[in-house]
Amino acid sequence: MDKLETMRTFLTVVQEGAFTKAADKLDLSPQLVSKYISALEQSLQTRLLQRTTRRLSLTQAGSEYYQRCVQIIADIDDMETRLTLHTQVVSGTLTVSAPMSFGTLHLPQLLMDFQRIHPEITLNIKLSDIKIDIVNEGIDVAMRIGQLADSSYIGKKVAPIRIAIMASAEYLARCGTPKTPAELQHHTYLKYAYSDDAMLFSGFDDAAHSLQFKQRLVANNGELLVNTAILGGGIIIQPTFIAGKALAEGKLVQILKDYEPKPVGLYMMYANRQYLAAKVACFVDFVSQYYPQIPYWDEKA
């Protein structure tokens, strides 16, 4: 029995939550699906699923095996896609959604480099910081920044995103430099409208979670906040892909380095892996290899 076929069957059973649903999706009989799972467990000499009349659940071993299977199958699919793309002339319109500031600051060069390789692809770029429904909005690929949440979409991390706490030297000279998170409550905070403060402040001590910041400016654009901070308007918590140039030039100063928020990621999100359009696959593959482990905006910062 083909090991990859049994692994794919196992993944589908877990994802669908029932043998009958998995059988429908795989176009197999429930009996054959059950046979594949039993054969897989027998070959591993380990029970992967707990079966009751009402539900299926993963055992501890099953959970570990599932995570490994997801990565193995993804790697195989990616490899096959890359090999296939070498023999295809990829064309058509590719619709890409991306965050506003990342798009304006960092996408132009990437898009030009991509189109040098794939000149037959027309790019339709939609910039917005509001998360949209990929399928309903007709998006082929969405570039998103944050933590990857459980989703029906496929997510591929392509770059780390650092977030720093910053202010101008002029502001710090005038208002003082906070040494602890608790001291931030005495300062003006320039807030990004879509930020998750619980995530940003996760590295702070317990007292900081209840701080009442002086939010004299709330904006839905990070570049506006960075420029306001450069002029001495207050303290910002922003990603370095926006503020890296200002940090490198000394226009902003990083503070509270010991409390720097945990890095998030730049992800490529798309609807599904099976029957993935060639134009989507080649764009995801290109962007996945585009950024080094330390992106250029952090090298400058």
Order of alpha helices (4+ residues) and beta strands (2+ residues): alpha-alpha-alpha-beta-beta-alpha-beta-alpha-beta-beta-beta-beta-alpha-beta-alpha-beta-alpha-beta-alpha-beta-beta-alpha-alpha
